[in-house]
Amino acid sequence: MNNNELLVQTARELAARLSNAEIDRASFRAQAIELQNENDRLKKQINDLQDELGKQKQAKEDQSEVAPKTVTDDQTANTSETEQDPQANK
């Protein structure tokens, strides 16, 4: 094989490698774009969930401010009924 043929063969191999590298680069770029979109979608989902959690906490706080827990008459009546009279056992 003379120098000219060797040069042509080397040029073809380099062109094939370059073509494969360009294909790989395009594939990696497409994957990166897809992953970035997925990342953005997940960030939005996290923000939406945090907003929803904040709204639920606020609603719970508002509800506790509006109707504070108090002992009702029924609850006090139940506790007095369960207490035993100390002289009943005599």
PDB file of N, CA, C and O in Angstrom:
ATOM      1  N   MET A   1       0.853  -1.161   0.000  1.00  0.00           N
ATOM      2  CA  MET A   1       0.000   0.000   0.000  1.00  0.00           C
ATOM      3  C   MET A   1       0.904   1.231   0.000  1.00  0.00           C
ATOM      4  O   MET A   1       1.798   1.368   0.835  1.00  0.00           O
ATOM      5  N   ASN A   2       0.655   2.100  -0.934  1.00  0.00           N
ATOM      6  CA  ASN A   2       1.501   3.294  -1.010  1.00  0.00           C
ATOM      7  C   ASN A   2       0.943   4.394  -0.118  1.00  0.00           C
ATOM      8  O   ASN A   2      -0.138   4.254   0.454  1.00  0.00           O
ATOM      9  N   ASN A   3       1.672   5.461  -0.008  1.00  0.00           N
ATOM     10  CA  ASN A   3       1.307   6.559   0.889  1.00  0.00           C
ATOM     11  C   ASN A   3      -0.032   7.191   0.531  1.00  0.00           C
ATOM     12  O   ASN A   3      -0.797   7.587   1.410  1.00  0.00           O
ATOM     13  N   ASN A   4      -0.310   7.283  -0.781  1.00  0.00           N
ATOM     14  CA  ASN A   4      -1.570   7.897  -1.219  1.00  0.00           C
ATOM     15  C   ASN A   4      -2.771   7.074  -0.746  1.00  0.00           C
ATOM     16  O   ASN A   4      -3.740   7.624  -0.221  1.00  0.00           O
ATOM     17  N   GLU A   5      -2.700   5.769  -0.932  1.00  0.00           N
ATOM     18  CA  GLU A   5      -3.809   4.898  -0.512  1.00  0.00           C
ATOM     19  C   GLU A   5      -3.969   4.911   1.012  1.00  0.00           C
ATOM     20  O   GLU A   5      -5.088   4.912   1.524  1.00  0.00           O
ATOM     21  N   LEU A   6      -2.862   4.922   1.717  1.00  0.00           N
ATOM     22  CA  LEU A   6      -2.892   4.976   3.173  1.00  0.00           C
ATOM     23  C   LEU A   6      -3.516   6.292   3.651  1.00  0.00           C
ATOM     24  O   LEU A   6      -4.284   6.305   4.613  1.00  0.00           O
ATOM     25  N   LEU A   7      -3.190   7.377   2.986  1.00  0.00           N
ATOM     26  CA  LEU A   7      -3.754   8.681   3.320  1.00  0.00           C
ATOM     27  C   LEU A   7      -5.266   8.696   3.086  1.00  0.00           C
ATOM     28  O   LEU A   7      -6.011   9.222   3.914  1.00  0.00           O
ATOM     29  N   VAL A   8      -5.726   8.128   1.974  1.00  0.00           N
ATOM     30  CA  VAL A   8      -7.157   8.076   1.661  1.00  0.00           C
ATOM     31  C   VAL A   8      -7.888   7.213   2.697  1.00  0.00           C
ATOM     32  O   VAL A   8      -8.963   7.584   3.167  1.00  0.00           O
ATOM     33  N   GLN A   9      -7.311   6.077   3.047  1.00  0.00           N
ATOM     34  CA  GLN A   9      -7.924   5.184   4.034  1.00  0.00           C
ATOM     35  C   GLN A   9      -8.024   5.868   5.409  1.00  0.00           C
ATOM     36  O   GLN A   9      -9.045   5.757   6.088  1.00  0.00           O
ATOM     37  N   THR A  10      -6.981   6.560   5.803  1.00  0.00           N
ATOM     38  CA  THR A  10      -6.980   7.281   7.081  1.00  0.00           C
ATOM     39  C   THR A  10      -8.030   8.386   7.077  1.00  0.00           C
ATOM     40  O   THR A  10      -8.721   8.585   8.076  1.00  0.00           O
ATOM     41  N   ALA A  11      -8.155   9.103   5.970  1.00  0.00           N
ATOM     42  CA  ALA A  11      -9.154  10.170   5.858  1.00  0.00           C
ATOM     43  C   ALA A  11     -10.567   9.591   5.978  1.00  0.00           C
ATOM     44  O   ALA A  11     -11.425  10.190   6.627  1.00  0.00           O
ATOM     45  N   ARG A  12     -10.815   8.435   5.360  1.00  0.00           N
ATOM     46  CA  ARG A  12     -12.136   7.793   5.448  1.00  0.00           C
ATOM     47  C   ARG A  12     -12.440   7.366   6.890  1.00  0.00           C
ATOM     48  O   ARG A  12     -13.555   7.556   7.376  1.00  0.00           O
ATOM     49  N   GLU A  13     -11.457   6.797   7.557  1.00  0.00           N
ATOM     50  CA  GLU A  13     -11.649   6.376   8.947  1.00  0.00           C
ATOM     51  C   GLU A  13     -11.941   7.581   9.847  1.00  0.00           C
ATOM     52  O   GLU A  13     -12.815   7.528  10.712  1.00  0.00           O
ATOM     53  N   LEU A  14     -11.202   8.651   9.628  1.00  0.00           N
ATOM     54  CA  LEU A  14     -11.432   9.859  10.424  1.00  0.00           C
ATOM     55  C   LEU A  14     -12.815  10.453  10.149  1.00  0.00           C
ATOM     56  O   LEU A  14     -13.481  10.929  11.069  1.00  0.00           O
ATOM     57  N   ALA A  15     -13.244  10.427   8.901  1.00  0.00           N
ATOM     58  CA  ALA A  15     -14.573  10.937   8.548  1.00  0.00           C
ATOM     59  C   ALA A  15     -15.658  10.083   9.208  1.00  0.00           C
ATOM     60  O   ALA A  15     -16.657  10.612   9.695  1.00  0.00           O
ATOM     61  N   ALA A  16     -15.460   8.765   9.221  1.00  0.00           N
ATOM     62  CA  ALA A  16     -16.436   7.882   9.863  1.00  0.00           C
ATOM     63  C   ALA A  16     -16.484   8.139  11.369  1.00  0.00           C
ATOM     64  O   ALA A  16     -17.564   8.171  11.960  1.00  0.00           O
ATOM     65  N   ARG A  17     -15.329   8.319  11.982  1.00  0.00           N
ATOM     66  CA  ARG A  17     -15.286   8.611  13.422  1.00  0.00           C
ATOM     67  C   ARG A  17     -15.959   9.945  13.734  1.00  0.00           C
ATOM     68  O   ARG A  17     -16.691  10.070  14.716  1.00  0.00           O
ATOM     69  N   LEU A  18     -15.700  10.936  12.886  1.00  0.00           N
ATOM     70  CA  LEU A  18     -16.317  12.244  13.081  1.00  0.00           C
ATOM     71  C   LEU A  18     -17.836  12.143  12.958  1.00  0.00           C
ATOM     72  O   LEU A  18     -18.570  12.749  13.738  1.00  0.00           O
ATOM     73  N   SER A  19     -18.296  11.381  11.980  1.00  0.00           N
ATOM     74  CA  SER A  19     -19.728  11.201  11.790  1.00  0.00           C
ATOM     75  C   SER A  19     -20.347  10.532  13.022  1.00  0.00           C
ATOM     76  O   SER A  19     -21.400  10.952  13.501  1.00  0.00           O
ATOM     77  N   ASN A  20     -19.686   9.495  13.524  1.00  0.00           N
ATOM     78  CA  ASN A  20     -20.187   8.814  14.727  1.00  0.00           C
ATOM     79  C   ASN A  20     -20.177   9.744  15.937  1.00  0.00           C
ATOM     80  O   ASN A  20     -21.090   9.709  16.762  1.00  0.00           O
ATOM     81  N   ALA A  21     -19.147  10.568  16.038  1.00  0.00           N
ATOM     82  CA  ALA A  21     -19.064  11.513  17.153  1.00  0.00           C
ATOM     83  C   ALA A  21     -20.187  12.544  17.073  1.00  0.00           C
ATOM     84  O   ALA A  21     -20.752  12.927  18.097  1.00  0.00           O
ATOM     85  N   GLU A  22     -20.512  12.994  15.866  1.00  0.00           N
ATOM     86  CA  GLU A  22     -21.609  13.950  15.691  1.00  0.00           C
ATOM     87  C   GLU A  22     -22.944  13.313  16.064  1.00  0.00           C
ATOM     88  O   GLU A  22     -23.794  13.954  16.682  1.00  0.00           O
ATOM     89  N   ILE A  23     -23.122  12.052  15.686  1.00  0.00           N
ATOM     90  CA  ILE A  23     -24.358  11.345  16.040  1.00  0.00           C
ATOM     91  C   ILE A  23     -24.462  11.213  17.559  1.00  0.00           C
ATOM     92  O   ILE A  23     -25.519  11.458  18.140  1.00  0.00           O
ATOM     93  N   ASP A  24     -23.355  10.825  18.198  1.00  0.00           N
ATOM     94  CA  ASP A  24     -23.339  10.694  19.657  1.00  0.00           C
ATOM     95  C   ASP A  24     -23.627  12.034  20.332  1.00  0.00           C
ATOM     96  O   ASP A  24     -24.382  12.099  21.302  1.00  0.00           O
ATOM     97  N   ARG A  25     -23.023  13.094  19.814  1.00  0.00           N
ATOM     98  CA  ARG A  25     -23.229  14.419  20.391  1.00  0.00           C
ATOM     99  C   ARG A  25     -24.695  14.829  20.287  1.00  0.00           C
ATOM    100  O   ARG A  25     -25.264  15.359  21.242  1.00  0.00           O
ATOM    101  N   ALA A  26     -25.298  14.587  19.142  1.00  0.00           N
ATOM    102  CA  ALA A  26     -26.710  14.930  18.961  1.00  0.00           C
ATOM    103  C   ALA A  26     -27.590  14.104  19.905  1.00  0.00           C
ATOM    104  O   ALA A  26     -28.568  14.609  20.455  1.00  0.00           O
ATOM    105  N   SER A  27     -27.236  12.852  20.081  1.00  0.00           N
ATOM    106  CA  SER A  27     -27.993  11.990  20.984  1.00  0.00           C
ATOM    107  C   SER A  27     -27.874  12.478  22.430  1.00  0.00           C
ATOM    108  O   SER A  27     -28.867  12.540  23.155  1.00  0.00           O
ATOM    109  N   PHE A  28     -26.652  12.823  22.840  1.00  0.00           N
ATOM    110  CA  PHE A  28     -26.444  13.331  24.194  1.00  0.00           C
ATOM    111  C   PHE A  28     -27.185  14.645  24.403  1.00  0.00           C
ATOM    112  O   PHE A  28     -27.737  14.895  25.475  1.00  0.00           O
ATOM    113  N   ARG A  29     -27.193  15.470  23.384  1.00  0.00           N
ATOM    114  CA  ARG A  29     -27.893  16.753  23.495  1.00  0.00           C
ATOM    115  C   ARG A  29     -29.398  16.526  23.656  1.00  0.00           C
ATOM    116  O   ARG A  29     -30.047  17.181  24.471  1.00  0.00           O
ATOM    117  N   ALA A  30     -29.941  15.603  22.880  1.00  0.00           N
ATOM    118  CA  ALA A  30     -31.368  15.300  22.993  1.00  0.00           C
ATOM    119  C   ALA A  30     -31.693  14.749  24.383  1.00  0.00           C
ATOM    120  O   ALA A  30     -32.718  15.097  24.970  1.00  0.00           O
ATOM    121  N   GLN A  31     -30.822  13.896  24.903  1.00  0.00           N
ATOM    122  CA  GLN A  31     -31.033  13.360  26.249  1.00  0.00           C
ATOM    123  C   GLN A  31     -30.965  14.472  27.296  1.00  0.00           C
ATOM    124  O   GLN A  31     -31.761  14.501  28.234  1.00  0.00           O
ATOM    125  N   ALA A  32     -30.014  15.378  27.128  1.00  0.00           N
ATOM    126  CA  ALA A  32     -29.869  16.483  28.081  1.00  0.00           C
ATOM    127  C   ALA A  32     -31.111  17.371  28.075  1.00  0.00           C
ATOM    128  O   ALA A  32     -31.575  17.795  29.133  1.00  0.00           O
ATOM    129  N   ILE A  33     -31.646  17.650  26.898  1.00  0.00           N
ATOM    130  CA  ILE A  33     -32.857  18.472  26.794  1.00  0.00           C
ATOM    131  C   ILE A  33     -34.031  17.754  27.454  1.00  0.00           C
ATOM    132  O   ILE A  33     -34.814  18.366  28.180  1.00  0.00           O
ATOM    133  N   GLU A  34     -34.145  16.462  27.196  1.00  0.00           N
ATOM    134  CA  GLU A  34     -35.228  15.676  27.786  1.00  0.00           C
ATOM    135  C   GLU A  34     -35.117  15.659  29.317  1.00  0.00           C
ATOM    136  O   GLU A  34     -36.117  15.821  30.016  1.00  0.00           O
ATOM    137  N   LEU A  35     -33.914  15.464  29.823  1.00  0.00           N
ATOM    138  CA  LEU A  35     -33.713  15.441  31.275  1.00  0.00           C
ATOM    139  C   LEU A  35     -33.953  16.815  31.901  1.00  0.00           C
ATOM    140  O   LEU A  35     -34.477  16.909  33.010  1.00  0.00           O
ATOM    141  N   GLN A  36     -33.575  17.865  31.202  1.00  0.00           N
ATOM    142  CA  GLN A  36     -33.828  19.220  31.706  1.00  0.00           C
ATOM    143  C   GLN A  36     -35.329  19.489  31.783  1.00  0.00           C
ATOM    144  O   GLN A  36     -35.806  20.089  32.746  1.00  0.00           O
ATOM    145  N   ASN A  37     -36.071  19.045  30.770  1.00  0.00           N
ATOM    146  CA  ASN A  37     -37.525  19.211  30.791  1.00  0.00           C
ATOM    147  C   ASN A  37     -38.145  18.432  31.949  1.00  0.00           C
ATOM    148  O   ASN A  37     -39.045  18.926  32.628  1.00  0.00           O
ATOM    149  N   GLU A  38     -37.657  17.212  32.169  1.00  0.00           N
ATOM    150  CA  GLU A  38     -38.147  16.402  33.285  1.00  0.00           C
ATOM    151  C   GLU A  38     -37.825  17.080  34.618  1.00  0.00           C
ATOM    152  O   GLU A  38     -38.653  17.092  35.529  1.00  0.00           O
ATOM    153  N   ASN A  39     -36.635  17.636  34.727  1.00  0.00           N
ATOM    154  CA  ASN A  39     -36.224  18.348  35.936  1.00  0.00           C
ATOM    155  C   ASN A  39     -37.130  19.555  36.190  1.00  0.00           C
ATOM    156  O   ASN A  39     -37.560  19.786  37.320  1.00  0.00           O
ATOM    157  N   ASP A  40     -37.412  20.312  35.150  1.00  0.00           N
ATOM    158  CA  ASP A  40     -38.300  21.473  35.280  1.00  0.00           C
ATOM    159  C   ASP A  40     -39.701  21.043  35.717  1.00  0.00           C
ATOM    160  O   ASP A  40     -40.325  21.690  36.559  1.00  0.00           O
ATOM    161  N   ARG A  41     -40.186  19.946  35.135  1.00  0.00           N
ATOM    162  CA  ARG A  41     -41.513  19.437  35.485  1.00  0.00           C
ATOM    163  C   ARG A  41     -41.558  19.015  36.958  1.00  0.00           C
ATOM    164  O   ARG A  41     -42.531  19.297  37.658  1.00  0.00           O
ATOM    165  N   LEU A  42     -40.510  18.344  37.421  1.00  0.00           N
ATOM    166  CA  LEU A  42     -40.460  17.908  38.814  1.00  0.00           C
ATOM    167  C   LEU A  42     -40.353  19.093  39.773  1.00  0.00           C
ATOM    168  O   LEU A  42     -40.952  19.078  40.848  1.00  0.00           O
ATOM    169  N   LYS A  43     -39.589  20.123  39.386  1.00  0.00           N
ATOM    170  CA  LYS A  43     -39.498  21.326  40.222  1.00  0.00           C
ATOM    171  C   LYS A  43     -40.862  21.990  40.355  1.00  0.00           C
ATOM    172  O   LYS A  43     -41.239  22.435  41.439  1.00  0.00           O
ATOM    173  N   LYS A  44     -41.598  22.057  39.252  1.00  0.00           N
ATOM    174  CA  LYS A  44     -42.937  22.652  39.283  1.00  0.00           C
ATOM    175  C   LYS A  44     -43.858  21.822  40.171  1.00  0.00           C
ATOM    176  O   LYS A  44     -44.651  22.369  40.937  1.00  0.00           O
ATOM    177  N   GLN A  45     -43.749  20.506  40.065  1.00  0.00           N
ATOM    178  CA  GLN A  45     -44.576  19.632  40.889  1.00  0.00           C
ATOM    179  C   GLN A  45     -44.257  19.828  42.377  1.00  0.00           C
ATOM    180  O   GLN A  45     -45.167  19.858  43.205  1.00  0.00           O
ATOM    181  N   ILE A  46     -42.988  19.959  42.712  1.00  0.00           N
ATOM    182  CA  ILE A  46     -42.582  20.203  44.104  1.00  0.00           C
ATOM    183  C   ILE A  46     -43.152  21.527  44.591  1.00  0.00           C
ATOM    184  O   ILE A  46     -43.685  21.605  45.698  1.00  0.00           O
ATOM    185  N   ASN A  47     -43.042  22.570  43.771  1.00  0.00           N
ATOM    186  CA  ASN A  47     -43.579  23.882  44.157  1.00  0.00           C
ATOM    187  C   ASN A  47     -45.087  23.829  44.360  1.00  0.00           C
ATOM    188  O   ASN A  47     -45.614  24.424  45.300  1.00  0.00           O
ATOM    189  N   ASP A  48     -45.784  23.111  43.471  1.00  0.00           N
ATOM    190  CA  ASP A  48     -47.237  22.983  43.605  1.00  0.00           C
ATOM    191  C   ASP A  48     -47.601  22.262  44.902  1.00  0.00           C
ATOM    192  O   ASP A  48     -48.535  22.655  45.600  1.00  0.00           O
ATOM    193  N   LEU A  49     -46.851  21.198  45.216  1.00  0.00           N
ATOM    194  CA  LEU A  49     -47.120  20.457  46.446  1.00  0.00           C
ATOM    195  C   LEU A  49     -46.816  21.294  47.686  1.00  0.00           C
ATOM    196  O   LEU A  49     -47.544  21.227  48.676  1.00  0.00           O
ATOM    197  N   GLN A  50     -45.746  22.079  47.632  1.00  0.00           N
ATOM    198  CA  GLN A  50     -45.423  22.956  48.761  1.00  0.00           C
ATOM    199  C   GLN A  50     -46.496  24.022  48.943  1.00  0.00           C
ATOM    200  O   GLN A  50     -46.867  24.346  50.071  1.00  0.00           O
ATOM    201  N   ASP A  51     -46.996  24.566  47.836  1.00  0.00           N
ATOM    202  CA  ASP A  51     -48.077  25.553  47.915  1.00  0.00           C
ATOM    203  C   ASP A  51     -49.327  24.928  48.526  1.00  0.00           C
ATOM    204  O   ASP A  51     -49.974  25.530  49.383  1.00  0.00           O
ATOM    205  N   GLU A  52     -49.660  23.722  48.082  1.00  0.00           N
ATOM    206  CA  GLU A  52     -50.837  23.023  48.598  1.00  0.00           C
ATOM    207  C   GLU A  52     -50.682  22.738  50.091  1.00  0.00           C
ATOM    208  O   GLU A  52     -51.631  22.897  50.859  1.00  0.00           O
ATOM    209  N   LEU A  53     -49.492  22.319  50.498  1.00  0.00           N
ATOM    210  CA  LEU A  53     -49.232  22.061  51.915  1.00  0.00           C
ATOM    211  C   LEU A  53     -49.371  23.347  52.729  1.00  0.00           C
ATOM    212  O   LEU A  53     -49.942  23.339  53.819  1.00  0.00           O
ATOM    213  N   GLY A  54     -48.850  24.443  52.197  1.00  0.00           N
ATOM    214  CA  GLY A  54     -48.982  25.727  52.876  1.00  0.00           C
ATOM    215  C   GLY A  54     -50.435  26.138  53.024  1.00  0.00           C
ATOM    216  O   GLY A  54     -50.831  26.657  54.068  1.00  0.00           O
ATOM    217  N   LYS A  55     -51.234  25.911  51.987  1.00  0.00           N
ATOM    218  CA  LYS A  55     -52.658  26.245  52.048  1.00  0.00           C
ATOM    219  C   LYS A  55     -53.369  25.391  53.095  1.00  0.00           C
ATOM    220  O   LYS A  55     -54.216  25.884  53.841  1.00  0.00           O
ATOM    221  N   GLN A  56     -53.016  24.102  53.143  1.00  0.00           N
ATOM    222  CA  GLN A  56     -53.642  23.221  54.128  1.00  0.00           C
ATOM    223  C   GLN A  56     -53.270  23.627  55.550  1.00  0.00           C
ATOM    224  O   GLN A  56     -54.120  23.629  56.441  1.00  0.00           O
ATOM    225  N   LYS A  57     -52.006  23.970  55.763  1.00  0.00           N
ATOM    226  CA  LYS A  57     -51.580  24.418  57.095  1.00  0.00           C
ATOM    227  C   LYS A  57     -52.294  25.705  57.479  1.00  0.00           C
ATOM    228  O   LYS A  57     -52.727  25.858  58.621  1.00  0.00           O
ATOM    229  N   GLN A  58     -52.419  26.629  56.534  1.00  0.00           N
ATOM    230  CA  GLN A  58     -53.095  27.895  56.804  1.00  0.00           C
ATOM    231  C   GLN A  58     -54.562  27.655  57.126  1.00  0.00           C
ATOM    232  O   GLN A  58     -55.109  28.267  58.043  1.00  0.00           O
ATOM    233  N   ALA A  59     -55.201  26.764  56.370  1.00  0.00           N
ATOM    234  CA  ALA A  59     -56.608  26.462  56.626  1.00  0.00           C
ATOM    235  C   ALA A  59     -56.773  25.827  58.005  1.00  0.00           C
ATOM    236  O   ALA A  59     -57.736  26.117  58.715  1.00  0.00           O
ATOM    237  N   LYS A  60     -55.843  24.970  58.378  1.00  0.00           N
ATOM    238  CA  LYS A  60     -55.906  24.331  59.696  1.00  0.00           C
ATOM    239  C   LYS A  60     -55.722  25.370  60.801  1.00  0.00           C
ATOM    240  O   LYS A  60     -56.421  25.329  61.813  1.00  0.00           O
ATOM    241  N   GLU A  61     -54.783  26.302  60.610  1.00  0.00           N
ATOM    242  CA  GLU A  61     -54.575  27.369  61.590  1.00  0.00           C
ATOM    243  C   GLU A  61     -55.807  28.266  61.684  1.00  0.00           C
ATOM    244  O   GLU A  61     -56.225  28.647  62.778  1.00  0.00           O
ATOM    245  N   ASP A  62     -56.382  28.598  60.533  1.00  0.00           N
ATOM    246  CA  ASP A  62     -57.584  29.436  60.527  1.00  0.00           C
ATOM    247  C   ASP A  62     -58.729  28.727  61.242  1.00  0.00           C
ATOM    248  O   ASP A  62     -59.482  29.350  61.991  1.00  0.00           O
ATOM    249  N   GLN A  63     -58.856  27.432  61.011  1.00  0.00           N
ATOM    250  CA  GLN A  63     -59.927  26.663  61.630  1.00  0.00           C
ATOM    251  C   GLN A  63     -59.738  26.604  63.146  1.00  0.00           C
ATOM    252  O   GLN A  63     -60.714  26.700  63.891  1.00  0.00           O
ATOM    253  N   SER A  64     -58.515  26.448  63.604  1.00  0.00           N
ATOM    254  CA  SER A  64     -58.283  26.382  65.052  1.00  0.00           C
ATOM    255  C   SER A  64     -58.506  27.746  65.701  1.00  0.00           C
ATOM    256  O   SER A  64     -58.878  27.807  66.873  1.00  0.00           O
ATOM    257  N   GLU A  65     -58.292  28.825  64.979  1.00  0.00           N
ATOM    258  CA  GLU A  65     -58.549  30.161  65.518  1.00  0.00           C
ATOM    259  C   GLU A  65     -60.046  30.432  65.606  1.00  0.00           C
ATOM    260  O   GLU A  65     -60.503  31.088  66.542  1.00  0.00           O
ATOM    261  N   VAL A  66     -60.804  29.937  64.651  1.00  0.00           N
ATOM    262  CA  VAL A  66     -62.244  30.189  64.610  1.00  0.00           C
ATOM    263  C   VAL A  66     -62.963  29.364  65.667  1.00  0.00           C
ATOM    264  O   VAL A  66     -63.825  29.890  66.372  1.00  0.00           O
ATOM    265  N   ALA A  67     -62.633  28.100  65.791  1.00  0.00           N
ATOM    266  CA  ALA A  67     -63.323  27.217  66.727  1.00  0.00           C
ATOM    267  C   ALA A  67     -62.312  26.578  67.672  1.00  0.00           C
ATOM    268  O   ALA A  67     -61.877  25.450  67.439  1.00  0.00           O
ATOM    269  N   PRO A  68     -61.933  27.282  68.735  1.00  0.00           N
ATOM    270  CA  PRO A  68     -60.981  26.679  69.676  1.00  0.00           C
ATOM    271  C   PRO A  68     -61.636  25.507  70.399  1.00  0.00           C
ATOM    272  O   PRO A  68     -62.846  25.505  70.623  1.00  0.00           O
ATOM    273  N   LYS A  69     -60.848  24.536  70.753  1.00  0.00           N
ATOM    274  CA  LYS A  69     -61.375  23.350  71.421  1.00  0.00           C
ATOM    275  C   LYS A  69     -61.740  23.708  72.862  1.00  0.00           C
ATOM    276  O   LYS A  69     -60.925  24.242  73.614  1.00  0.00           O
ATOM    277  N   THR A  70     -62.988  23.400  73.225  1.00  0.00           N
ATOM    278  CA  THR A  70     -63.451  23.652  74.583  1.00  0.00           C
ATOM    279  C   THR A  70     -64.137  22.398  75.094  1.00  0.00           C
ATOM    280  O   THR A  70     -64.559  21.546  74.313  1.00  0.00           O
ATOM    281  N   VAL A  71     -64.242  22.295  76.398  1.00  0.00           N
ATOM    282  CA  VAL A  71     -64.940  21.165  77.008  1.00  0.00           C
ATOM    283  C   VAL A  71     -66.426  21.488  76.982  1.00  0.00           C
ATOM    284  O   VAL A  71     -66.857  22.537  77.461  1.00  0.00           O
ATOM    285  N   THR A  72     -67.198  20.575  76.417  1.00  0.00           N
ATOM    286  CA  THR A  72     -68.639  20.803  76.319  1.00  0.00           C
ATOM    287  C   THR A  72     -69.328  20.256  77.558  1.00  0.00           C
ATOM    288  O   THR A  72     -68.718  19.548  78.360  1.00  0.00           O
ATOM    289  N   ASP A  73     -70.580  20.585  77.704  1.00  0.00           N
ATOM    290  CA  ASP A  73     -71.358  20.097  78.842  1.00  0.00           C
ATOM    291  C   ASP A  73     -71.476  18.580  78.811  1.00  0.00           C
ATOM    292  O   ASP A  73     -71.459  17.936  79.859  1.00  0.00           O
ATOM    293  N   ASP A  74     -71.597  18.002  77.613  1.00  0.00           N
ATOM    294  CA  ASP A  74     -71.693  16.547  77.492  1.00  0.00           C
ATOM    295  C   ASP A  74     -70.432  15.875  78.009  1.00  0.00           C
ATOM    296  O   ASP A  74     -70.508  14.842  78.673  1.00  0.00           O
ATOM    297  N   GLN A  75     -69.286  16.443  77.714  1.00  0.00           N
ATOM    298  CA  GLN A  75     -68.029  15.854  78.155  1.00  0.00           C
ATOM    299  C   GLN A  75     -67.898  15.925  79.670  1.00  0.00           C
ATOM    300  O   GLN A  75     -67.414  14.975  80.285  1.00  0.00           O
ATOM    301  N   THR A  76     -68.313  17.021  80.283  1.00  0.00           N
ATOM    302  CA  THR A  76     -68.223  17.126  81.746  1.00  0.00           C
ATOM    303  C   THR A  76     -69.224  16.193  82.400  1.00  0.00           C
ATOM    304  O   THR A  76     -68.943  15.650  83.468  1.00  0.00           O
ATOM    305  N   ALA A  77     -70.380  15.991  81.790  1.00  0.00           N
ATOM    306  CA  ALA A  77     -71.379  15.077  82.341  1.00  0.00           C
ATOM    307  C   ALA A  77     -70.864  13.648  82.296  1.00  0.00           C
ATOM    308  O   ALA A  77     -71.089  12.884  83.235  1.00  0.00           O
ATOM    309  N   ASN A  78     -70.188  13.276  81.240  1.00  0.00           N
ATOM    310  CA  ASN A  78     -69.651  11.924  81.118  1.00  0.00           C
ATOM    311  C   ASN A  78     -68.590  11.656  82.167  1.00  0.00           C
ATOM    312  O   ASN A  78     -68.533  10.554  82.712  1.00  0.00           O
ATOM    313  N   THR A  79     -67.768  12.615  82.458  1.00  0.00           N
ATOM    314  CA  THR A  79     -66.704  12.398  83.436  1.00  0.00           C
ATOM    315  C   THR A  79     -67.280  12.267  84.830  1.00  0.00           C
ATOM    316  O   THR A  79     -66.762  11.482  85.625  1.00  0.00           O
ATOM    317  N   SER A  80     -68.320  12.994  85.159  1.00  0.00           N
ATOM    318  CA  SER A  80     -68.894  12.887  86.494  1.00  0.00           C
ATOM    319  C   SER A  80     -69.644  11.571  86.653  1.00  0.00           C
ATOM    320  O   SER A  80     -69.718  11.051  87.767  1.00  0.00           O
ATOM    321  N   GLU A  81     -70.196  11.020  85.592  1.00  0.00           N
ATOM    322  CA  GLU A  81     -70.899   9.747  85.662  1.00  0.00           C
ATOM    323  C   GLU A  81     -69.936   8.596  85.900  1.00  0.00           C
ATOM    324  O   GLU A  81     -70.295   7.621  86.560  1.00  0.00           O
ATOM    325  N   THR A  82     -68.742   8.688  85.385  1.00  0.00           N
ATOM    326  CA  THR A  82     -67.795   7.592  85.529  1.00  0.00           C
ATOM    327  C   THR A  82     -67.125   7.582  86.887  1.00  0.00           C
ATOM    328  O   THR A  82     -66.584   6.552  87.291  1.00  0.00           O
ATOM    329  N   GLU A  83     -67.141   8.685  87.598  1.00  0.00           N
ATOM    330  CA  GLU A  83     -66.561   8.722  88.936  1.00  0.00           C
ATOM    331  C   GLU A  83     -67.482   7.982  89.900  1.00  0.00           C
ATOM    332  O   GLU A  83     -68.703   8.132  89.852  1.00  0.00           O
ATOM    333  N   GLN A  84     -66.878   7.182  90.775  1.00  0.00           N
ATOM    334  CA  GLN A  84     -67.686   6.417  91.716  1.00  0.00           C
ATOM    335  C   GLN A  84     -67.857   7.174  93.028  1.00  0.00           C
ATOM    336  O   GLN A  84     -66.981   7.922  93.463  1.00  0.00           O
ATOM    337  N   ASP A  85     -68.981   6.959  93.621  1.00  0.00           N
ATOM    338  CA  ASP A  85     -69.251   7.545  94.928  1.00  0.00           C
ATOM    339  C   ASP A  85     -68.514   6.706  95.971  1.00  0.00           C
ATOM    340  O   ASP A  85     -68.735   5.498  96.050  1.00  0.00           O
ATOM    341  N   PRO A  86     -67.648   7.318  96.768  1.00  0.00           N
ATOM    342  CA  PRO A  86     -66.870   6.526  97.725  1.00  0.00           C
ATOM    343  C   PRO A  86     -67.741   5.828  98.769  1.00  0.00           C
ATOM    344  O   PRO A  86     -67.305   4.831  99.345  1.00  0.00           O
ATOM    345  N   GLN A  87     -68.928   6.303  99.028  1.00  0.00           N
ATOM    346  CA  GLN A  87     -69.771   5.674 100.044  1.00  0.00           C
ATOM    347  C   GLN A  87     -70.710   4.637  99.453  1.00  0.00           C
ATOM    348  O   GLN A  87     -71.446   3.990 100.199  1.00  0.00           O
ATOM    349  N   ALA A  88     -70.711   4.457  98.142  1.00  0.00           N
ATOM    350  CA  ALA A  88     -71.601   3.501  97.503  1.00  0.00           C
ATOM    351  C   ALA A  88     -71.191   2.071  97.806  1.00  0.00           C
ATOM    352  O   ALA A  88     -72.042   1.182  97.783  1.00  0.00           O
ATOM    353  N   ASN A  89     -69.929   1.815  98.088  1.00  0.00           N
ATOM    354  CA  ASN A  89     -69.458   0.461  98.346  1.00  0.00           C
ATOM    355  C   ASN A  89     -69.670   0.029  99.797  1.00  0.00           C
ATOM    356  O   ASN A  89     -69.377  -1.120 100.127  1.00  0.00           O
ATOM    357  N   LYS A  90     -70.152   0.874 100.649  1.00  0.00           N
ATOM    358  CA  LYS A  90     -70.318   0.542 102.071  1.00  0.00           C
ATOM    359  C   LYS A  90     -71.547  -0.249 102.340  1.00  0.00           C
ATOM    360  O   LYS A  90     -71.816  -0.600 103.488  1.00  0.00           O
TER     361      LYS A  90
END
